[in-house]
Every structure is written in C-alpha cells, then in structure tokens.
Amino acid sequence: MTGFNLPIEEYRSGDRPSPIPTQATGPPFFYYENVACAPKGVWATISRFLYDIEPEFVDSEFICVAARKRGYIHNLPVQNRLPLDPLPPKTIFEAFPHVKKWWLSWDSREKLNCLRTFKASATTLERIRLALANCQNQPTPSVRKFVMKECRKGNLIWIGKNRVAPLEPHEIERLLGFPEHHTRGIGGATQRYQSLGNSFHVDTVAYHLSVLRDMFPHGMNVLSLFSGIGGAEVALHKLGIRMKNVVSVENSKANRAVLRTWWEDNEINGTLIDDIDDVRELTTEKIEEYVATFSGFDLVIGGSPCNNLAGSNRYHRNGLEGEQSSLFYHYVRILEEVKSAMLRRSSSDQALHSI
C-alpha cells in the first residue's frame, strides 16, 4: 500500500491512475479517510459516492515506524508533494533507542503493527515474564512463538529482563505526529488510547495536504468532519498553512476538548467553531450560513467512524450499513451541499457584477 507516491525514492514519481472527473475538481477540495481493509465492496461504494475517484491506499509504515493501513479519496493534486521536516523515525530502535539494551536477539521486529485503541493487559505481560523466566534464558520454540505473537498483537517493547510493556499514550502521540501530551488531561489512559487509535496519522495526511501550501498562501477555510483529536488541523498547522476559519464537527466531548486546548495553546491566528457535535445537525441552512460568512470552504476533510469496518470488530462489521459507518453518507451529503451553496454564491456574484 504505497499510495500514488511516497516521500521515499522508489515511490516518489507516481501519479493517479485516472484523472479526476470534471465535476469533482476543487474548490472546494475534499479529503476522506477510512480503514483500508474494509469488508468487500465498501471501497467501491465509497468511490461511487465520491465521483468514482479511485482510492489512494497507504500503509504508514512506509513513512514511520508503525503500520496504519488507510484508504483516502480526495481531489487534491498528487504531484509536488513534500513531507514534513524532519521525517519521523522509521524503525523501533530509531524511535526508542533505550530499548536496545533489553531487546532479545530472536525478536526480529523493526516495525510496529497498527496502533490500536486499547493496550495489552497486565495479565498478558505477566504471562510473558513467567514464560521466559521459567525457561532460564533458553526459551523453547513454543515459548518464543507465544511471546512474539503477543508482542506483535500488543505492540509490546522490551523494558527490562524478561519484561515487556505497551506503549504509553505520549509515545503513541509522538509516533502519530502529534505534540507530546496532546491528549493529556482528557481522562484516563483508556480514553487516550481510544482517541489516539482512531486518529489520523499526521505525517501521512500532511504529505497529501502539502500541495495546498502554495495554493493558499493567505490561509484557508476548513470544514472538518469527524475531527477527532484534530489530526487534520495539526497537519495543516505543521505545514504552515494558516487556518482562517475551521468549523469542526466531533461527537466526543473529550476529543473536542483536545482540539480546543491545542488551538488555544498554539495561539492559532484564526477562528475555531466547535459547537456542533453531530454531523446530522449540520443542516443545509447552517451550511448556507457558513458559506455566506466565510465566502465558502477551501477544504472539506474527515473520516467517518470505522467501528463497523475494521477487521478487529468481529461482531458488528456491517460495512457502510452499520450504525456508525453509515455516517459516511452524511459526509457525502455535506460535501454536496457545500459545493451547491458555493456554486449558487458564485452565480449570484457573477450576476451582480454583470449588472
């Protein structure tokens, strides 16, 4: 999953397999993300509702140390992309040099698996410790197999003799491209793991959005749907793209608090409107009002909940008909209403100028 191109030499020169349809060209630009390994037919449906644009599938392990297989449908240019500087660490030892001391020779991992919304239990960690201790430094093939299975599943790293531990929230924040302690203060560790596990990978998204920097030197108006902890906003800020106005829609009170705190701490020179907590409440009238106030949106960005799409959800993997994943259709609705409102405004302005 290398996308159309990547900021590494062997994949740098790729392009779209087919051009964007005329009716899908920006502005507004749009960017939609969801899990790549969705049930059969899901991405074909998503593509059909978004102008038959072919998805760009990217595994973030090509950019950073952790795997994160995601699909993106967007109408952004794909040439002249630039990565954030500096590039993130690409191996476990680059990201966590202190673990080398305890790393076992038969643990050949260089990368981490997908960063999940939960962490390994204390019981699992103790089982690993006891299994290794009982082998007296000579673990059998079956013990090694058990240990490696759990280490891969839980992204466990070695922190002492026979001891592994899950990544801490602040370590995951760094791997995902967020500032350290970005989610601190929103509740316990469980909430932080959940919010981080559902977020954008900032470096990947910033690589895609980097083409907007020269297109909007004076800033952008952004409609951010399913904002989460503000991955899109952090990416734009890291790119040096001013956010003049951001309308953020996010149903989690904790996540809204994270974005608001980050916005204020960084003294963003713009306006954040975050009083809508449900995309179903973003009505045609409100969209018309925002378009009139801001003279339109330059970017509509988001990714609907993947609860019913992810492979780890064994019980309610219902595709786009699930209670949460069906919110994708509101992304489509809102995008269409933004485009229509902007077209009406443009036609009205042209009519006035012709008088």
VENPEBEL-V661002 format. One record per backbone hydrogen bond with DSSP energy under -0.5 kcal/mol. NH is the residue of the N-H (numbers start at 1). CO is the residue of the C=O. E is the energy in kcal/mol with one decimal. If there is no record, write none. Layout:
BEGIN
NH|CO|E, NH|CO|E
END
This chain:
BEGIN
3|57|-2.3, 6|11|-1.8, 8|6|-1.0, 11|8|-1.9, 12|9|-1.2, 14|11|-0.7, 24|21|-1.9, 25|22|-1.3, 29|298|-2.6, 31|300|-2.2, 32|73|-2.5, 33|302|-1.6, 34|71|-1.9, 36|69|-1.8, 38|36|-1.6, 42|39|-2.0, 45|41|-1.8, 46|42|-2.7, 47|43|-2.5, 48|44|-2.0, 49|45|-2.1, 50|46|-1.0, 50|47|-0.5, 51|48|-0.6, 52|47|-2.4, 53|47|-0.7, 53|50|-1.5, 56|72|-3.2, 57|55|-0.7, 58|56|-0.5, 58|70|-2.8, 59|1|-2.7, 60|58|-0.6, 60|68|-1.5, 62|59|-2.0, 63|60|-1.8, 64|60|-2.8, 65|89|-0.7, 67|112|-2.1, 70|58|-2.7, 70|68|-0.7, 71|34|-3.1, 72|56|-1.6, 73|32|-2.4, 75|30|-1.5, 81|78|-0.5, 92|110|-2.1, 95|91|-2.1, 96|92|-3.1, 99|96|-1.8, 100|97|-1.3, 101|98|-0.6, 102|99|-1.2, 103|99|-1.1, 103|100|-0.5, 107|104|-1.8, 108|106|-1.0, 112|65|-2.8, 115|67|-0.6, 116|114|-0.6, 125|121|-1.8, 126|122|-2.2, 127|123|-2.2, 128|124|-2.0, 129|125|-2.0, 130|126|-2.6, 131|127|-2.3, 132|128|-2.0, 133|129|-2.6, 134|130|-2.5, 135|132|-0.8, 136|133|-1.2, 137|132|-0.8, 138|135|-1.2, 144|140|-2.6, 145|141|-2.3, 146|142|-2.1, 147|143|-2.9, 148|144|-2.8, 149|145|-2.1, 150|146|-2.1, 151|147|-2.6, 152|148|-2.5, 153|149|-2.2, 154|150|-2.4, 155|151|-0.8, 156|151|-1.8, 157|165|-2.5, 159|163|-2.3, 160|163|-1.2, 163|160|-1.7, 165|157|-2.0, 171|168|-0.9, 172|168|-2.0, 173|169|-2.5, 174|170|-1.5, 175|171|-2.0, 176|172|-2.2, 177|173|-0.5, 177|174|-1.0, 178|173|-2.6, 182|179|-1.6, 184|181|-0.9, 186|183|-1.4, 192|188|-1.6, 193|189|-2.9, 194|190|-2.0, 195|191|-2.6, 196|192|-2.5, 197|193|-2.5, 198|194|-1.1, 199|196|-1.5, 202|176|-2.4, 202|200|-0.8, 205|201|-2.2, 206|202|-2.9, 207|203|-1.8, 208|204|-1.6, 209|205|-2.6, 210|206|-1.3, 211|208|-0.7, 212|209|-2.4, 213|210|-1.3, 216|212|-1.8, 217|214|-0.5, 219|216|-1.5, 220|242|-2.3, 222|220|-0.5, 222|245|-3.0, 223|299|-3.0, 224|222|-0.6, 224|247|-2.9, 225|223|-0.7, 225|301|-2.9, 226|249|-1.3, 227|249|-1.7, 230|227|-2.0, 231|227|-0.7, 234|230|-2.7, 235|231|-2.1, 236|232|-2.5, 237|233|-2.3, 238|234|-2.5, 239|235|-1.6, 240|237|-1.3, 241|236|-2.4, 242|240|-0.6, 244|220|-2.0, 244|242|-0.8, 245|220|-1.2, 246|271|-2.9, 247|222|-2.6, 248|246|-0.7, 248|273|-2.9, 249|224|-2.7, 250|248|-0.5, 250|276|-1.2, 253|251|-0.6, 256|252|-2.4, 257|253|-2.0, 258|254|-1.8, 259|255|-2.3, 260|256|-2.5, 261|257|-2.6, 262|258|-2.5, 263|259|-2.6, 264|260|-2.3, 265|261|-2.9, 266|262|-2.0, 267|264|-1.0, 268|263|-1.9, 270|268|-2.0, 271|244|-2.3, 273|246|-3.3, 273|271|-0.6, 274|272|-0.6, 276|248|-0.7, 277|275|-0.5, 281|278|-2.1, 282|279|-1.2, 283|281|-1.6, 287|283|-2.4, 288|284|-2.6, 289|285|-2.1, 290|286|-2.5, 291|287|-2.7, 292|288|-2.2, 293|289|-2.4, 294|290|-2.9, 295|291|-1.0, 296|291|-1.2, 298|221|-2.5, 299|221|-1.5, 300|29|-2.5, 301|223|-2.5, 301|299|-0.5, 302|31|-2.0, 303|225|-0.7, 309|306|-2.4, 310|306|-2.3, 313|310|-1.4, 314|312|-1.1, 318|316|-1.7, 319|308|-1.9, 321|318|-1.4, 322|319|-1.3, 326|322|-1.9, 327|324|-1.8, 328|325|-1.9, 329|326|-1.6, 330|327|-1.2, 331|327|-1.2, 332|328|-1.9, 333|329|-2.2, 334|330|-2.9, 335|331|-2.5, 336|332|-2.5, 337|333|-2.3, 338|334|-2.5, 339|335|-2.4, 340|336|-2.5, 341|337|-2.5, 342|338|-2.5, 343|339|-2.2, 344|340|-2.5, 345|341|-2.1, 346|342|-2.4, 347|343|-2.5, 348|344|-2.3, 349|345|-2.5, 350|346|-2.2, 351|347|-2.0, 352|348|-2.1, 353|349|-2.2, 354|350|-1.3, 355|351|-0.5, 355|352|-0.9
END
